[in-house]
Each structure stands twice: as structure tokens, then as C-alpha cells.
Amino acid sequence: MTQHCSSTMTRRLMPMLACALCAFVGPLLGGCTVNEATGESRLAIGYLSRGQQIALGEEAMPQLTQEYGGSVPSPQINAYVSEVGFNMVPFTEGENPSLPWEFTLLDSPVINAFALPGGKVFMSRGLAEKMTSEAQLAGVLGHEIGHVTAEHVPERIQTSMGTSLLASVASAAAGLGDSAALQQLTDVVVGYGGQGYLLSFGRGQELEADMLGMRYMTRAGYDPVGQRQVMEILAEASSGGRKPEFLSTHPHPESRIEQIDGLLSTEYAGITGTNKVGQFEARFRDRFLTPIASVPAPQASVEGERRGVTAFAWCGICNPAK
């Protein structure tokens, strides 16, 4: 409990610390940007623009789709998954509804889901086939939408250059000259290459995506308890032989369930289980489970199986045993 409280306090303090940093160095480094989904402030320098995020997602999408078996060979099933995703898109914040969203059901038996910047969302057939309701499907897609709207990939890229950025600020403050500080900063921005994309999402980002996913699915009429049920699926899939959580990149499903239970008992107490929202089990059965049963079983992608993660933004929902 102490560890959970500490983690919660840290997540609450981070936006305050970011605002303080922006107030102190923002004017020197080109100002700050505020994320409309999370309300968090970040230094604008070195941050991917909306156009860059969209271009990155579009560039990476074909490669990732191919590596993980392509999309499920059924236009009707893919249309249904996209429909569930697009049910939530209008309830995202700011300009996010106008992103070029795409939802892809990968023909892979691996239990996985992930998102790229700019609105490209992927989920594996292996995960979807373990579900029993449309609300669970919305829970996963909503979580991935949350990674996009919270701009977690750009955040990770910027975080990876944080030490050098602070070194530049410190150099300027120490009187080494504007040109030297600018050169250091330029080296950081230009020299990070693709390493930011190699980072999995951190614990705080996963928990934040869970919260955003519950927000979007509930606004779209889905019972947020579906998010909890997804965590139970992941907990079952990850049981046995895993590392202690403090050695893990991502929170175990049990930790995420703890946060979800807290939200279900407070923010969503008057919503979950009522006629305001639904789980839509019959619709999921008729439009997904029954038709997918007639689609030939997929063969796992050799590359995807070998790597286990991709070079881009693997989400923590994907590898629960890590």
C-alpha cells in the first residue's frame, strides 16, 4: 500500500514539477506545450509536432502490420473493430478527433496491443479472442487511444534527451555562452535518432492510459468494468514465472486493477452496472466471436515472435509478463 501511495503521489506531483520547469526555463527554450488530454505541461523544444507524429505513425504502420501477420483477412471483422474504436474517438480532447485514426486487428496469436503516434492503433487477434464483450474490446482500444492522446511516444523521446537538455540549460546558466549551449541542445535534438521509439511505456504512462481509456469508453456508452475484465485476462495470461514488479518496466495487471477498482468505486460509482452503459456481450458474440471462428488460425510472425516487442512504442498492455 505504501508503494502504491508513493506512486500515486509521484504521478500527481509530476505535472506540478513540469509546470515549474516550464516557468523557469520555458522562455529560454521556446516555451511549453500543454497536453489537452492530461493537462500536463512539457517543454516544447525537441517535442514532435502534430504533423511529425502523424507522419511517424503512417510511416511505421505498414512495417508493423506486416511483421505481425497482417490484418485479419475479414473486412467485416475489421470493420467491426474499427467501429468500436471510432465510437470513442469523438470523445477525445482538443484536435484529437481529427487525427487520421486507424484501427487494425492483427492476424497474430500473440496477446498484444499497441499504438503509434498520430492515431494508429493495433490489437492482436490472440487478445481479442480471449474477450467476451464489446466493453472489453473498447477497454483495450480506449487504452491505446489514451497512449495517442497523451502523446506518450513523444514524451518518451523527450524524456530520453532530458539529461542533455538540462546540461545545456546548466551550461548556459554557468556562463559558457549561448552558442555552446545551443550546440549542445542541437546535438540532443538531432542526435537522438530512433532510440526513443525503442523504449516501452513506463508504469506511469500505462496507468495514465488506463484512466484515459476508461474515460473514453464510458463517454461512448461502454461499462468501464470492461477495463477491469481485460486486466483479469492479462493476469491469467501472465501467471507464473515472472519478475518482481519493481524490476519490471510495466505494472502487473494486479496493480492496474487496484487503480481501476478505485475509479470504479468513486468516479464511476453511479455509472458502472447501470443502464447508462453496457457490456454488449451478444453483439460481440455475433459480430466477432462467431465470425472469427471461421477464419483460419493465424501463423505467428517469425520476426514478431523473435523480438517480442517492436521498435516502436510497445504498450504495457501487450507484454503483461514483463
N, C-alpha and C positions, 0 to 999 in steps of 0.2 A: 504494500500500500504506500509506503514511504517513497519507493522508487517511482510509482505511478504519479503521486502528488508532485514530486520533483519534476517529472517530465512534463506534467500539465502546466506547472508554473513556468518552466522554461519556454514552452510554446507561447504562453501569454506575454512573457517579457520580451520575446524576440521582436515583435512589431514595435514595441516602445524603444528598444535599442536601435532598431533600424531607423526610426524617425529621428532619434538623437544624432545618429551618424550622418543622416542626410542634412540635418540642420547645421552640422559642424563643417562637413566637407563638401556637401552638395553644391553650393555656389562655386566652389573651386573646380569641380569636376563635371560641370554641365547639368547640374540639377538632379532631381529624383523622379521616379515614376511610381505611381500607386496602382496596385492591382485591384480591380473593381470587385473581384470575387472574394478576395480575402481581406482587403483593406490594408495590406502590408505595403510599406514604402521600401523602395530599393534604389540604389544609385543607378542613374540612367547610363553612366559610362560603361561600355562593354556589354550592354544588355541587348539581346536580339530584338529588333523591331518586329512589329506585327507582320510586315511583308517578309522579313527574313525567316520568321517562324513558319509561315505558310510555305515558303519555298523549300525549307528544310524538310517539312513533312511530305510534300509532294515528291521531292527527290528520293527520299528514303522508302516511300511506300511500296513501289514495285519490287524492290530487292527483298524487303522483309516478307512480303506476301509470297514470293517465290520460295524463299528459304524455309517457310513453314507450311509447305504443301499446297499453296494456292488457296483460293477461296473454295468453299463447299460448292460442288457442281449442282446447284439447285437455285435458279433465280427466285423461286417462291420463298424458300427458306431465307435466303439472303435479304430479300425484300422485307420479310417479317422482322428480322433482327434490326435492319435499318429503321424500320417503322418505330420500334421500341426506342431506339436511340434518339430519333428525331422528335419523339414525344416530349423529350426533356430539353432539347436544345433551346426552344423559345423561352425557357425559364432561367437560362444562364444570364449573367450580368453584362452590362455595358454593350460593347460591339460584338461580343462572342456569338450571338445568334447568327451573325452574318459571315462567320468563318466558313470555309468550304468543307463542311463536315462530311466525313465518310465513315461508315461502319462496316467492317469486314469480318465475316465468320471464317476463320482459317480452317482448312481441312486437315487438322492435326489432332492426334490423340493426346498430346501433351496438355496438361491442365495449366492454362496460361491466359493472360490478358495484358495488354499494354497500349500505350498511346504515344503518338508523336506530336510535336508542336503543330499548331495550325488546324487541328480538328480531325486528325486521322486516328481512329480507334479500332483496335483489333481484339478479338476474343477467339479462343480455340474451340473447336467442336468438342474436344475432350472435356472441357469445363462445362459447356452448355448442356451436354448430355447428362450431367450429374444433377441438373436442376429439376425442379418440379413445378415452378410457377414463373409467370411473366415478371412478377415483382422481383424475383431473384435475378433474372436476366437484366432487369432495369438497375438492380443494385450494382452489378458489375460494370455495366455500361456507364452508369452515373458516376461511379468511382473514377473511371477512366476519363470521362468528361471533366471531372474535377481536376485531374492532373493537367489537362489542357488549359482550363480557365485559370487555374492557379499559376500557370506558366512554370511548372516545376523543372522542365528541362532547361529553359533559360536561367532559372535560378541556380541550378546545379553548375551550369557553365560559369556563371558569375562567381559562385562560391569557390570554384576551383582556382580562380585567379585572385581570390581575396587577399592572400598573404602578400603577393607582389603589389597589389593595389595599395595596401596600407603602407608598404615600404616606400612607394612613390610619394604618398602623402607625407610620410615621415621625413623623407629626403628634402622635400620642398620646405617643410617646416623648419628643418635644420639649416636651411640657407644654402643648399647645394646648387640652387639655381633652377629656374623654371625649365630650361632646356633639358637638363639632366633628368628631372622628374618626369617631363613629358616623354622622353625617350624610354624610360623605364615603363611607363604606362602603355606606350605604344607597343613595346615588346610583349607585354602581357596580353593585350587585346589581339594582336596579330599572331602571336606565337602559341596560343593555346591549342591550335589545330583542332582535332576531333576528340580530344581526351575527355571533354565534358560529357560527351554522349556515352562514354564508356561507363559512367557511374550509374549505379542503380539508385532508385529513390531512397532517401533516408527515412527513418522512423517517423519523424515529424511530418514529412510530406505525405506518407501513407495515411496517417491518421487524419490529416487535413483533407485528403481526397475522400476518405470515408465520410467525413462530415459534409462535404460538398455534395457527394453522391446522394446522401440521404436527403439533403435539401432539394435537389433537382427531382429525384424520383417522387418525393412527396408532393411537390408542386404539380407534378404531372399526373397525380392520382394513384400512385402505387404505394402500398403499405410499406413503410420503411423497415418493418420487421424482416422484409426480404433481404436486407443487407446483413442482418444477423444470421440468417439462414445460410447465406453464402459463406460466412466465416466458419460456420459449423461444417460445411462441405470441405473447406480448406483444412480445418483442423483434423478432420478424418483422413484427408489425403496426406497430411504431413506427419501423422502419428508414427512414432518410433525412430530412434537413432538420430535425433537432430541435436545441433549445438545449443548450449545455453543461450538465452536471449541476449544477454549482454555482449556476446561475441558475434551476434547476428547483425546484418545490415538492416533487416526489417523486423518489425514487431511480429511476434507469433499471433496467430488468429485469436488466441485467448485474450491477449492484451487489447486487440481491436474489439473483441466482444465486450470487454469491460467498458470501453468508451461508448460503444453503441448502446449498451444497456442503460448507461447514464443518460444518453439523449432520448431514448425511448421512454424513460420514466420522468423526463422533465419537458423538453421542448416538444416532443411528440406524444405526450401522455394522453391528450384529448383527441388524438388522430388515429394512432395505430389501433387496428382491430375494430374500427367503426365503419359505417357505410360511406364515410368521406373518401376512403381509399380502398383499394382491392389488391388481391394477390393474383387473380385471374389464372387459376390452375387449369381450368378446362380449355381456355383459349390457348394456353401454352402447349397443352397436350395435342390439341387439334392442329395447330399451325406449326409446331416444331417437333415434338417428340414422335408423333405418328409419322409425319413425312420423312424425318431424318432416319428413321429405322429402315427405310427402303433405299437409302443412299449407301453405296458400297463403303465399307470401313476404310478409313484413310491409312496410308503408309506414312510413318513418321519420317520427316525430313532428316536425312543423314546429318546435314550441317546444323540444323536446329537441335537435334539430339546431342551432337557432339559439344556444342557450345553451351547449351542450356540457357544462355542469355544472348541477347543480340548486342550489336554495337550501339544501339540506341535505346535509351530510356526504358529499360525493362521495369515494369511495375512490380511492387512488392506483393500484389495480389497473386502474381504469377508463380512465384517460387516460394511457397509457404514453408518449405523445409529448410530454407536458408537461414 
